[in-house]
Amino acid sequence: MRDSPNTRAAVPASGFGYIWRLAWPQVLTMFLYFLIGLADVYVAGLLGREVQASMGMLTQAMFFFMVLATAVSNGTVAAVSQSLGAGRTARAKRYVGLSLVVGGAVSVVILGLGLAGRDAFVSALRVPEAMHEPFLYILDVFLLLLPVHYLFVITNAVFRAKRQVMAPLVGWGLAAVVNCVGDFGLGLGLWGLPEMGYKGLAISTYASLCVGLVFNLTLLRREGFISLSAIPPWRWMRRGFPYLFRVAWPSGLMQIVWHSGYLVLYGITASLPVGSVEALAGMAAGVRIESILFLPPMAFNFTAGILVGHYLGAGMPGEAKRTGYRVAALGTAAAVACGAALWPFLDQAAGLLTQDEAVRLQAASYLRYNILAVPFTVCGLILIGALAGAGATLYNMAVTGPCIWLVRLPLALWLGHVVFGRAEGVWMAMLASQAVQALAMAYVYQFKDWRRFGMSRARPQAAGMARSAVS
């Protein structure tokens, strides 16, 4: 398979209208993803506290099992979007094949390690005896689901890189329908289906992602992106893999740093001198409401990566940079508008998730500070997506890690435990760290030569091979 230098793909327009046309299907996709989790938690709650606690713990724990899937998908978006922007369709197809091979292999390894360390994992989490039966069953199903889940995430990344944003929407839509029907049907025995309880929840999750993956693979095969000829030979894999790896590993490490920082932040909140229990519960409720508000910004994060990758691949770095700013402006404006609309109703929103007055006040306080941080949080998030599309995930890690571990956590400890002695100090630290991170990301985006992390238009392994250090 040979690339033709004359088969250059059409470069997308980058006006606000085109950006929105790419973003809105991804916004709906994010809401479908949220709906699946909401259905799982709701039905699990009807089945008992042990089932709900098991589902909640495993949903959080599965993040660590899925880190590499997200990392590979970021590498896929960068490699495929830049290849298509350069008109190198054959190289894009080979990177699709390479990403699926790598993702499948990694998922099988993690599956094996997970099954082998199953008992140690349960012991480390200190799962109560009363939860063992549902917890172990759901864990086994979720582990067996890893190869499907990995490939589903990566194939959705392929569609985003190809600017086919409706495909993930349909795929997740099918998954959401199967999951919700299965949760209520198999979980609760509705509509004449057998009542299987927590086993029905796990099976529904498995079936829903399988349906979504089958849809994705069928569509990619029809478009010629999955075939025997699209699987790169071993020699090409050895030359093409370094770029995928150089984009993926900082992305994966950044996720671990980010989420481990949140765990430490929970610990700081839990050990506050006054009102720690109410603060922790309020933070948990606030995070759930906040997560809905940040679904659209994630869609703009994806959109920035898509367009920056295409323009960089097309040899138009100036337009790539301007497009990143346009996406950041539109996404931030939309998020600020949503936050402003929610602001007068923060107390009522907090009351939806708790009947405890002290917890409600803490949740409202958490939301107040984090909505004030929306311009910083969203702008920084979208610029992170833009740099990821350029392959410059090393910059993302270099900014995000210090902002969490050197700014947010020490400041939260000082303000929360020393200066104020209450949760408001922790919320202030979150606001301050988001402002620092946004300013740092804006500085990197404006003044650093992140274009050097882009892929060479001549060879898949050339870009960034000798220039990977952050300057």
N, C-alpha and C positions, 0 to 999 in steps of 0.2 A: 504494500500500500504506500503510495507516494503522494506527498503534498504538492499541490500545484500553486505556485505563487500568484497565479492570476485568478484564483477562485476566492477572492477577498469577499468576506461577508459584508452585507450592508450594515453600516454603523448606525445605531439607534439615535433618534432625535433625543434631546435631553432637556426639552422645555418642561415647565411645571405640569402641563397636561399629560405628557408622556410618562413622567415620573409617577403621577397619580394612577395612570392606567396600569402601571406595573405594581403599584403598592396596594391598591384596594383588594385585589384577589388574595394577596398575602395577609392582609388584615383579617379577612374572613377565615383564611386557613388557620391563623393563630387562635381565633375564637372557637373554631371547631376542635382544635387541640385542647383548649381549655374546657370545652363542653364534655369531652371524653373523660377527663379527670374529674369533673364535677359529678358526672353520672356515677362513676366508680365510687366516689366518696359518699354520695347520697345513699345509694343502694346498700353499700357496706354498713352505713349507719343503721339502716333498717334491719340488718341481719345481726346486729349486736356490737357492743363496744370492742370485743376482741377482734372481730373481723375488720371493723373500721380502723382500729389501731394498727392491725397488721398491714392493711392496704396503705395506710398513711406512711408507716415506717418504710415499707418496701418501695413505695413511689419515690421517696427521698433517696433511699439507698441506691436505687437503680441509676441515679445520676452518675455515680462513680463508675458503674459498669458501662455507661454510655458515653463517657468522656471521649474515648478514641473515635467513636462514630461521628461525633460533632467535629472533632479535629480533622478527620479524613474528609468530611463533607466541606469544611472550609478550604482545604487544599484543592478539592475537586472544583469548587466554584472558581477559585483563582486560576487554575490551570485551564479549565474548559472555557471559561468566559474570555480569557486572554487569547486562547487559540482561535476561538471563533471570531473574535474581533480582528485578528490578523488574517482571517480568511483561511486558516489552516484546519479545515474540517477533519481531515484524516488524523491529525495530531489530537484534536479534541476527542474523536472516537476512541483513540488509543488510551487517552487519559481516563475516559469513562470506564473502559475495560480494566485498566490498572486499578482504579479506585474501587471497583467492585471486587476484584481479586483480593486487594489488600484488606478491604473492609470485611469480606467474608472470612478470610484467614484469621484476622485478628479476633473476630467474634467467636470463632470456633475455639481459639486458644483461651479466651476469657470464659467461655462456657465450660471448658474442661477444668480450668482453675476454680471456677465458682462451684462446680459440683464436687470437686475434690476438697475444697475448703468450706463446704456447706455448714458443717457442725461448728467449726471454729468461728465462722461468720455469725451464726446465731448466738454463740456464747459471748462474742465480743459486744454484740448489741444488747446483751442481758435481757433477752426476750422473756417475759414472764411465762411461767408454766401454762397458765390458762390460755395463752395465745399460740402455743406451739403447733397445734393441729392446723389451724388456718394459715398461720405464718409459713410453715414448712411447705404446705401444698402450693400456695401462691408463689413462694420463692422458687420452687422447682419449675413451675410453668413459666415464670418470668425469665429464668435462666435459659430454658429451652427456646424461648422466644428471641434470644439475643441475635442469632444470625438473621432472622427475618427483620427484626427491628433495625439492625445495622444497615441492611440493604435498603430498607424503606427510607431511612434518613438520607442515605447517599444518593439514591435515585431521585428523591425530591430535590436534592442539591443540584443534580444534573439538569433537571428541568429549569430550575432557577437560573443556572448559568446559561441556558439556551434561551432565556427570556420567555419561556412557556409557563407563565405563572398560573394559568388556569389548571394545568395538569395536577399540581399538588393540591389545589383546592378540591378537585373532583376526587382524587385519591383519599384525602383526609375526610371528605364528605362521605364516601362509601364506608370508610373505617368507622366514622362516627355513627352512622345508621346501624351498622352491624353491632357495634359496641353497646349502644343504648338499647336496642332491641334485645340483645343477649343479656345485658345487665338486669333489665326488668323481667324478661321472659324466663331465662334460665336461673337467674338469681332469686326471683320471687315467685316463679311458677305462673306468670301471667300468660294469657293468649294460648292456653292449652299446652304450653311447653313444660317439660319436666322441671320441678323445683329442685335445684342443685345447690342452692345457698352460695357459700364462698367459692365453691368449685365452679359454679356458673359464671361468677365474675371473672375468674382467671381464664376460663375457656373463652369467654366473650372477648377479652383483650387479645388473646392469641389469634382468634378467628378474624377479628377486625383488622389487625395489622397484616395478616396473610392476604386478605382481600385487597387491601390497599397496595401491597407489594405486587400482587399478580397484575393489577391494573397498570402500575408503573412499568413493569417489565414488558407487558404486552405492547404498550405504547412505544417504548424505546425500541423494541424489536421491529415494530412496524416502520419506524423512522430510520432503521439501519444502524442504530447506536449500540445494539446488542446483537452480535453475530459472531461466528467463528473467525471471520476475517477482521473483526474489530478487536479481538483479543490480541494484544501486542506480543510479539515474540520475546523470549527471555532476554535477548541482547538489548532490545529497546527498553524493557522494564528496568534493567540495571542502569540505563542512562536517564530514563524519565522519572524514576522513583525519587532521586535526591530532591527535585523541586517540590514534589508532593510532600515529602518529609519535612523540608525546610519551612513550609507553610503550616503543616499540621502540628508539629511538636510544640511551638510556642502557644498555639491556640489551645491545645489540650492542657498545657501547664497553666495558662491563664485561668481556665475554668476551675482547675483545682485550687489555685491561689484564691480566686474570688469566693468560691463556696466554703472553703476552709476558713476564710476570713469571716464569713457570716456565722459559722459555728462558734468562733471565738467571740464574736459580737453578742451572740445569744448567751454565752457564758458570762460576759461582762454585765449584761443586763440581769441575768439570774442572780448575780452576787451583789446587786446594789444594796446600799445600807438601808434604804427605805422602799417599801412597796415593790419588791422584786417580783413577787408572784403575779401581781396585777400587771406590772410592766411587761413581763414575759408573755402573758396571755394577750395583752393589748397589742404587743408587737406582732404576735402570730396572726391576730385578726386583721391588723393593719396591712400586713404583707399580702394577705389574700385579696383584699380590696385593691391594693396598689398593683398587684399582678395583672388585674383586668385593665387598669389604666395604661400599663406598659405593653400590652399586646400590639397596638398599632405601631409604636416606635420600633419594635422588633422587625415589623414588616419593612419599615423604612431602612433599618439596618441592612436587611437582605438586599433591598433595592439599590442601596449605595454600592454594595459589593459587586452586584451584577454590572451596573453601568460603568463603574470605574475600571473593572476588569476588561470590559469590551473596548473602551476607549484606549486603555493602556496597550492592549494587544494590537489595536489598529494604528499604533504609533502616534497617538494624539494625547500626550500627557497633560498638556495645558487644558484641553477640554475635559479630561478625566478629573483634574483638580477642581475645575469650575462646577462640574456636575456634582461632585461630592458636596460642595457648599450648597448647591441648590436643593439637594435631597435633605441636607441637614436643616436648611431654613424651613422647608415645607413641613418636614416631620416635627420639628420643634414647635412651629406655630400651631400645628394640629394638636399636639400634646398639651401645650399651654392652654388652648381653648377648652379642651376636655377637663383639664385641672381647674380652670376658672369656673366652669359649669358645675363641677362637683363641690367647690369650696364652700358655698353657703349651706351645703347639706352634709357636712362631714360628721356631725353628731348623729344624724339619722342613719348615715351609711354605717358608722361604727356600731350602732345599735342593732343592725341586721344580723350580726354574727355573735352577739352576746347579750344576755339579760342582766349581767352584773354591772352595776353603775361604775364601780372603780375601774373595771376592765374597759368599759366603754369610753371613759375619759382618757385613758392611756392610749387606746386605739385612735381616738380623734386627735390627740396630741401628736402621735406618730405620723398620722396622715398629713397633719398641718405642715410639719417640717419637711416631709418628703415631697409634698406637692409644691412647696416653695422651691425645692431643689429640681423640679421638673425641667426647666430650661437647661440647666447644667447636665443633668443625667441624660436627657434625650439627645442633646447635641453631641455629648461625648460618645454615647452609644452608636450614633449614626456614623460619626467619624471613625470609630473602631471598625464598623462594617466596611467603610470605604477603603481603609488600609488593608483589611483582610482581602478584599477583591484585588488589591494590588500585590498581594502576597507578603505584605509587610507586617505580619502578625508578631514579629519580634518587637516592633515598636509598641504594639498594643500591650504585650506582656511587660515591657520595660516601664510603661506608664502606670498600668493598672496595679501591678504588684506593690510598688512603693506607696501608691496612694492609699491602698488598703492597710498595709502592714506598718507603714511609717507615719501615716497621717490619721486615718480613721480610727484604728484600734487604740493607739496611745492617747489620742485626743478624747476618745470615748471613755477610756479609763480615768483620765484626769478630770474631765468635766463631770462625768457621771458619778465618780466615787469621791473626788476631792473638792471640786468647786461647788457643785450643786447638791450632790448626794442623792440625786433622783434621776429618773429615766430621761427627763428633758435634756440633760447633758449629753446623753447618748444620741438622742435625735439631732441635737445641734452638731455633734461630731459628724454624723452622716451627711448633713447638709454641707458642712465645710469641706469634707473630703470630696464630695461630688463636684463642688465648685473648683477645687484644685485639680481634679482629674480632667474636667472639661477644658480648663485653661491649658493644661499640659498637652492634651490631645490636639487642641487648636494650634498650639505652638509647633508641635511635631508636624501636623498636617501642612501648615503654612511654610515652615522654614527648613524642614529636613528633606533630604533627597530620598523619599520613600519609593520613587519610581525605579530605583536601582534594584528593588526586590522583584520587579516584574520579570516575566519569562522572556527569554530571547525569542525573537521571531524566526530565528534560523534553526535553533536546536532546543529541544525541550529541557535539557539539563543545564543550559549555559547560564541563565539568569541567576544572579545572586550566589553563584558557587563560591566565588572568591571574595564576596563582599557582604557577608552575613552579619558582621558585627555592627551594633548600633553606634552611630557616631553622633 
